[in-house]
């Protein structure tokens, strides 16, 4: 099952989002597609004793140096809770269930 975020832009300003992304429904290993087409892997909820900003941990697949990188996302898949920049942020737009 796929869940997709739909949005509209006018003059590079986001005007409406119909948000169907809910990372609370993800399981470890689910594939997440970013707004720029990057594939990420869902790891799990953020362990609060280590982090205190965002809700979920995601893994970027290995880069050209073989390094694995991790990031966090809000419950609705955004990189930042505030001060969002859609032209550079890899917000989650699709969930592919494992």
C-alpha positions in Angstrom: 0.0 0.0 0.0 1.3 3.4 -0.9 0.5 6.7 0.8 1.3 9.9 -1.1 1.4 13.6 0.0 -0.2 15.9 -2.5 0.7 19.6 -2.6 0.4 22.6 -4.9 2.8 25.4 -5.4 2.2 28.9 -6.8 5.4 31.0 -7.5 7.4 28.6 -5.3 5.0 29.1 -2.3 3.2 26.1 -1.0 -0.5 26.9 -0.9 -2.2 23.7 0.0 -1.2 20.3 1.4 -3.5 17.3 1.6 -1.4 15.4 4.1 -1.8 11.6 4.0 1.6 10.8 5.4 1.7 9.4 9.0 5.0 7.9 10.0 3.3 6.5 13.1 1.9 3.8 10.9 5.4 2.8 9.6 7.3 -0.4 10.5 11.1 -0.8 10.5 12.3 -1.4 7.0 9.5 0.4 5.2 10.8 2.5 2.2 10.2 6.2 2.3 10.3 8.4 -0.9 11.4 12.0 -0.4 10.1 15.0 -2.3 13.3 15.0 -4.3 13.1 11.3 -5.2 15.5 9.9 -2.7 14.8 6.5 -1.1 15.1 6.3 2.7 14.4 3.5 5.1 12.2 3.9 8.2 14.1 2.9 11.3 11.6 3.7 14.1 10.5 6.2 16.6 13.1 8.6 17.9 14.6 7.3 21.2 13.7 10.3 23.4 16.5 9.8 25.9 19.0 10.7 23.0 17.1 13.2 20.9 14.4 15.7 21.7 13.4 17.4 18.5 11.7 15.2 15.9 9.6 12.1 16.1 11.1 9.4 13.8 14.5 8.2 12.6 15.1 7.4 9.0 18.2 6.0 7.3 19.7 7.4 4.0 21.2 4.6 2.0 25.0 4.5 1.6 26.6 7.4 -0.1 29.5 7.2 -2.5 31.9 6.6 0.4 29.9 3.7 1.8 28.7 5.8 4.8 25.2 5.3 6.2 23.6 8.4 7.4 20.5 8.9 9.6 18.1 11.7 10.0 14.8 12.5 11.7 11.3 13.5 10.5 8.2 14.8 12.1 5.1 12.6 12.4 3.9 13.9 9.1 7.2 13.4 7.3 8.7 16.8 7.3 12.5 17.5 7.8 11.8 20.5 10.0 8.9 21.3 12.4 9.2 25.0 11.4 11.2 27.0 8.9 10.6 24.5 6.1 12.4 24.9 2.7 10.7 22.6 0.1 13.4 23.4 -2.5 16.0 21.6 -0.4 14.2 19.6 2.3 13.8 15.8 1.6 10.2 15.7 3.1 8.5 12.3 2.9 5.9 12.1 0.1 5.4 8.4 -0.2 5.5 5.3 2.1 6.1 1.9 0.5 5.2 -0.8 2.9 7.7 -3.7 3.4 
